[in-house]
Amino acid sequence: MSRQKITLFWFRRDLRFEDNAGLYYSLKKHNNVVPIFIFDTQILNALSDKKDRRVDFIHQAVCELQRQLITLGGNLFVFKGKPLDVFRQLTEMYKIEAVYTNRDYEPYAISRDKAIEDFFLTEAIPFYSYKDQVIFEKEELLKDNGTPYTVFTPYSRKWKAKLNSFYYKPYPNAKYFHNFFKTDAAKIFDLSELGFLTTGFVFQLPTIEEAIIAHYAAQRDFPALNATSRLSVHLRFGTISIRSLVAKAIHLSEVWLNELVWREFYMSILYYNPHVVQSSFKPQYDRIEWRNNQAEFAAWCNGKTGYPIVDAGMHELNATGFMHNRLRMITASFLTKHLLIDWRWGEAYFAQKLLDFDCAANNGGWQWAAGTGCDAAPYFRIFNPYEQTKKFDKDLKYIRKWLPEFDGFSYPAPIVEHKLARERVLGVYKTALQE
C-alpha cells in the first residue's frame, strides 16, 4: 500500500495559526499540511520540578491549537520523544513532501535543527525554516564593518532606522487554511502522560491592552500597579506575533518598543556568543571570587533576606511564576552584589521558576545585573534596596501584598548590612579586575 503524501509544519516557539511565517509558506505551497508538535523529552527530562508552569502552559496552548484546528477540519499530530526519532518514524509512515518550521536561535535548538536537517537531506526531503520570532535576525542587523553589536544603544538605533512596515506586515495565513490535511482529531497526551502535574495555571489567549502600553513609560517601574503588558510569556511561546506587538508599539510607546528591541539584542548576543550560557560575556569577570554561601542563597530563594522589597519579589515569583521587571533587577542585584553569589545560581533559579523564561533574556538580564555582560550596569552600580523601595513602592502596597509577614514579629532581620555589603563587593570586583 502506498504511503500517504503529506507536508509537515513543526510548531515550536510559535504556538498560533495567525501571522505565522513558516505555517504561511507551508499552506501557500501545499494542500496537505499536517501541523505537528513534539514534547521534546530531552528538554522535559531535564526538568526536576514536575509541577512546572511552563509545561502546563505549553500543554494548554497545544490543546487550544488542536481545538482551533478541528474547527478548520484539520488535526494536530502531537508526539512525545526526541524530535529526530519522531521524524524517523514519520518518514516510515508517510511520504513526506517537505517539512516547514520557524527558526530558533538558542544553542540547543541550533544543534537539534542541524541534526534534523541533515537527516532530511539523506531522505531527500526539503527542510525549510523561516524567521518568525524576531523582526531582525542574525546578519540582518550588523555594524557597518559586518560584526555583531555588543552595545544596546547603537544596536537599537540601527534597528529602528531599518524598521519599516514591510518587517511587521502580518502573514495572511487564513487565506490558506483550506490547505490543512483533512483527518480525524487525535488525542493529545495528558500532562500526567508526560510525567507532569497540573499547576493550577489557566491558559488564556493573549490580549493587547493598549491603555497599558500607552502609559507604560510613566508607570512601568511601579510593581503595585497593573502597568505591564504581561505578554512576555506569549512572546516566549509564540502565542502572539512579534510583528503585531511592534505594530502597536510604534504608535503607542517607544519605551515599550525598546523592551522588544532589548529582547532581540539579547537574542543576537546569545546567537553570536553562545559561551555566555556558561560563562561571563567579559572573560575577566570570571575571576570574581564569589562567596556562594548556601544558606544565604536559600534565604534569597525563599524570600527571607530581611530586605522587604527583595523578599516580596521572590514571594511573587515562587507563588506565580511571574516577577515584575523592576523586581528582577533588584533581586538579581541583591544576590550578586549584596550576597556575592554567582549570577549563574540566580539565573538557574529564575530559569526554573519564571513562566516566561527565555534563555537569551534571562542570561542577558542576569549578566547585566552582575556587571559581567556585554552592555551591563558597571560593577560599582549597586542597587540600594531601601532607596528602590522609596522610589517604586513608597506606600508599601506591593510589599504588603506579597509579604504579609512584613509587619509581624516573625519577619527576619537583614541578612547583611547594606553598607558592609557594598564595600565588600566593590573590593572583590576591584581585585578580580586588576589581576
Helices and strands as residue ranges (DSSP letters): E 5-11, H 21-29, E 33-40, H 41-44, H 53-71, E 77-81, H 83-93, E 95-102, H 107-122, E 127-130, G 138-140, H 152-162, G 165-168, G 173-179, G 192-194, H 210-214, H 216-219, H 232-237, H 242-252, H 254-272, G 274-277, G 283-287, H 294-301, H 308-320, H 325-333, I 334-338, H 343-353, H 359-370, H 385-392, H 397-402, G 404-407, H 418-434
